[in-house]
Amino acid sequence: MLIIDAHLDLSWNAIQGNRNLLDSTYTIRARERKQNTVALPEMRKGRIALSVATLFGRCTGQVTSHADYGSTTQAYGVTQGQLAYYRALEQEGHVRIITDRSSLDSHWAAWEAWEANEDGDPPPLGFVISMEGVDSIFDASHLESWYQDGLRLLGLTHYGPGRYAGGTGVEDGLTDLAPPLLKEMERLGILLDLTHCSDRAFWESLDHYSGLVLASHNNCRVLVPHQRQFDDDQLRAIIERDGVIGASFDCWMLHPGWTVEKPGNRVVSLNTLVDHMDHICQLAGNARHAAIGSDLDGGFGGEQSPHDLDTIADEQKFVDLLADRGYSDDNVTAILHGNWLRLLRQAWKK
């Protein structure tokens, strides 16, 4: 089955991590001696026909190598370089950057036609460009130039006190920069990703933004009590806006108290992810709002992923896992790609 994964930090791994994603996952493992799970060959094997590919560069005042920079201009340069990487992949024919309804529909039709016959190589992978934490956007007047460059989704913050909003690990709300940016997002039709927002920033964002929302890679606080997850009121707020929540594969977000050292990742399987998907479906009363946003290799690898996942190609296992929970074929299709397709088509009316 074709799959949409709504959160992959591909350019960050390629540029800041100096990882050649054109090589297979196994070649990269041999070279790096790490347990990476994502590379373009395995994405094609797993029929990840479309993914949300991120740009990432924080500027929170807490400088961290390859993640958090000392100035907005540095963060801007980093994220522009990451965008250039995606454009280079597109120029070489490996990927297709999707920016509107027409390109989305033609891309999806090409993959459906290939899947029906499996004749020859699959089409290029589809990327929708997102920004995870918008510290590299100088202010609202700068957003349109990013839109012209292909940016179609964004999340205001990441970890810590971002320039626009408080993120994971803090209680800050929106800064004065955020309301004008949210207004400009609405004008341009850029979707708001609420992932990583502090509780205060979450609700303040909804007060200032009436457009389409999502949580690209977020799990359920009722199952894993932690500020990084969303509580049921937050999940319902996204559902009420007809948004979508993508389940994240990071083990500590899937099982309470999980650590790499103890008890190890054998306690977390892909079926644990289905628990979070199912909770969202039960809240909604339907399967219209649950999906995948894996965040695989987003600062972690196989050591911190479900034990029955070797590479991203194993996302195909959800077909049977969801069916085993009693989900119909139509509902499985919705969770694995249909819900993200619907959201993008709503955003891109032409």
SVG drawing of the C-alpha trace seen along z (x, -y; Angstrom):
<svg xmlns="http://www.w3.org/2000/svg" viewBox="-18 -42 51 52">
<polyline fill="none" stroke="black" stroke-width="0.4" points="0.0,0.0 1.2,-3.5 2.2,-5.5 2.6,-9.1 5.0,-9.9 4.5,-13.4 7.8,-14.0 11.3,-13.1 14.4,-15.2 16.1,-14.2 18.1,-17.3 19.3,-17.7 20.7,-14.1 22.3,-14.7 23.8,-18.1 24.4,-18.4 25.0,-14.7 27.0,-14.3 24.9,-11.3 24.5,-10.3 20.8,-9.3 21.2,-8.0 23.0,-5.0 21.0,-2.2 20.4,-2.2 22.7,0.9 25.6,-0.8 25.2,-3.8 25.2,-1.6 28.4,0.1 30.1,-3.2 28.9,-5.1 28.5,-2.2 25.1,-3.6 21.6,-2.2 20.1,-4.5 16.7,-3.5 16.0,-5.9 17.5,-6.3 15.9,-6.9 16.2,-3.3 14.3,-2.0 11.7,-4.8 11.0,-3.5 11.0,0.1 8.5,-0.9 6.3,-2.7 6.6,-6.0 5.2,-7.8 5.0,-11.1 6.6,-12.6 6.9,-15.9 10.6,-16.7 11.8,-19.2 14.0,-22.2 15.5,-22.6 17.7,-25.3 17.0,-26.6 18.1,-30.0 16.9,-29.9 20.0,-31.4 21.2,-27.9 23.8,-27.2 24.1,-23.5 26.3,-22.1 24.3,-21.4 21.0,-22.2 20.8,-25.6 22.7,-28.6 23.9,-31.8 22.0,-34.1 19.0,-34.2 21.2,-34.8 23.1,-31.5 19.9,-29.6 18.6,-31.1 21.8,-30.0 21.5,-26.5 17.8,-26.1 18.4,-27.6 21.2,-25.0 18.9,-22.2 16.3,-23.5 19.0,-23.6 19.7,-19.9 16.1,-19.0 16.2,-21.0 19.4,-19.2 17.7,-15.8 14.9,-17.0 17.2,-18.2 18.8,-14.8 15.4,-13.1 15.3,-11.4 12.4,-13.4 9.6,-15.6 8.8,-18.7 5.0,-19.0 3.6,-22.6 0.1,-22.6 -3.0,-20.5 -2.1,-19.8 1.3,-18.5 0.0,-16.5 -2.7,-14.8 -0.4,-14.0 2.3,-12.6 -0.2,-10.4 -1.7,-9.1 1.8,-8.2 2.4,-6.1 -1.0,-4.5 -0.3,-3.5 3.1,-2.1 1.7,-0.2 -1.0,1.4 1.5,2.8 4.9,2.6 6.5,2.3 10.0,0.8 11.3,-1.6 8.8,-3.5 8.3,-7.3 10.4,-9.8 9.6,-10.2 7.3,-13.2 8.4,-15.8 6.3,-18.5 8.6,-21.0 8.0,-21.9 10.0,-23.9 10.3,-22.5 10.7,-25.6 10.7,-28.9 13.6,-30.7 15.3,-31.2 12.3,-33.3 13.3,-36.9 9.6,-38.1 6.2,-37.8 7.3,-39.9 9.9,-37.3 7.4,-34.4 6.3,-35.0 9.8,-34.5 9.9,-31.2 6.5,-30.3 7.9,-31.2 10.8,-28.8 8.3,-26.0 7.5,-26.0 4.0,-24.7 3.9,-23.7 5.5,-25.0 5.7,-24.5 6.4,-27.6 8.8,-26.0 10.9,-22.9 12.6,-22.4 13.1,-25.3 12.2,-29.0 11.9,-29.7 11.8,-33.1 8.1,-32.7 6.8,-30.4 7.6,-28.2 8.3,-24.6 9.0,-21.3 10.3,-21.7 9.2,-25.2 5.9,-26.9 6.3,-30.0 3.4,-31.0 3.6,-33.0 6.1,-35.9 5.1,-39.2 6.6,-37.8 4.0,-35.0 0.6,-36.6 1.7,-38.5 3.3,-35.3 0.2,-33.3 -1.9,-35.9 0.5,-35.8 0.3,-32.0 -3.4,-32.2 -3.1,-34.6 -0.7,-32.3 -2.4,-29.0 0.5,-27.6 -0.6,-24.8 0.2,-25.1 1.9,-22.2 1.3,-22.3 3.9,-19.7 6.3,-20.7 4.2,-23.6 4.0,-24.2 0.5,-23.9 0.2,-27.6 1.6,-28.2 -0.8,-25.5 -4.0,-27.2 -2.7,-30.7 -1.8,-29.6 -5.4,-28.4 -6.7,-31.8 -4.6,-33.6 -4.9,-31.1 -8.1,-29.8 -6.6,-27.9 -5.9,-24.1 -3.9,-22.5 -2.0,-19.3 0.4,-17.6 2.9,-16.0 4.6,-13.8 2.8,-13.7 1.5,-11.0 -1.1,-10.8 -0.4,-12.2 -3.0,-9.9 -0.8,-6.9 2.6,-8.6 2.3,-11.4 4.7,-14.0 4.4,-17.6 5.8,-16.6 2.5,-14.6 -0.9,-16.2 -3.7,-15.7 -7.2,-14.7 -8.5,-18.3 -5.7,-19.2 -6.3,-16.2 -10.0,-17.0 -9.2,-20.6 -7.2,-19.3 -10.0,-16.8 -12.6,-19.6 -10.6,-21.5 -10.6,-18.4 -6.8,-18.1 -4.6,-15.0 -2.2,-13.7 0.8,-11.6 2.1,-9.0 5.8,-9.4 8.1,-6.3 10.5,-7.5 10.2,-4.9 10.2,-7.2 7.1,-8.8 5.4,-5.5 5.9,-3.8 5.9,-5.5 9.4,-5.6 11.2,-4.1 14.9,-4.5 17.6,-3.1 19.4,-1.4 16.4,0.1 14.2,1.9 15.5,1.6 13.3,1.2 11.9,4.7 8.9,3.4 7.9,1.1 6.7,2.5 4.9,1.1 1.7,2.4 2.4,-0.2 2.1,-2.9 -1.3,-1.4 -2.4,-2.0 -1.8,-5.7 -3.5,-5.7 -6.4,-3.8 -6.8,-6.3 -7.1,-9.1 -9.7,-7.2 -11.7,-6.5 -11.7,-10.1 -12.8,-11.1 -15.3,-8.3 -13.8,-7.5 -10.4,-6.9 -10.3,-10.3 -7.6,-11.9 -4.9,-9.3 -1.8,-8.9 2.0,-8.4 4.6,-11.0 7.5,-8.8 10.4,-11.2 12.6,-8.2 16.3,-9.2 15.2,-12.5 18.1,-12.6 17.7,-8.8 18.1,-5.5 17.1,-1.9 18.2,-1.8 15.3,-4.1 12.8,-2.8 10.2,0.1 12.0,3.4 10.2,4.8 11.3,2.0 14.5,2.5 14.1,-0.3 11.4,-2.8 10.2,-0.1 8.7,1.7 6.0,-0.9 4.2,1.5 3.6,3.7 0.8,1.3 -1.4,2.8 -1.8,6.1 -1.4,4.6 -4.4,2.2 -6.4,5.0 -5.8,7.2 -7.3,4.5 -10.5,4.6 -9.9,1.6 -11.5,2.0 -9.6,1.7 -10.9,-1.9 -9.8,-2.9 -6.4,-1.4 -6.0,-3.3 -7.1,-6.5 -4.5,-6.1 -1.7,-5.2 -2.2,-7.9 -5.7,-9.1 -5.9,-11.5 -2.8,-13.4 -4.0,-13.5 -7.3,-14.9 -5.6,-17.6 -3.3,-18.7 -6.1,-18.8 -8.2,-20.9 -5.2,-23.3 -4.5,-23.4 -7.9,-24.0 -6.3,-24.6"/>
</svg>
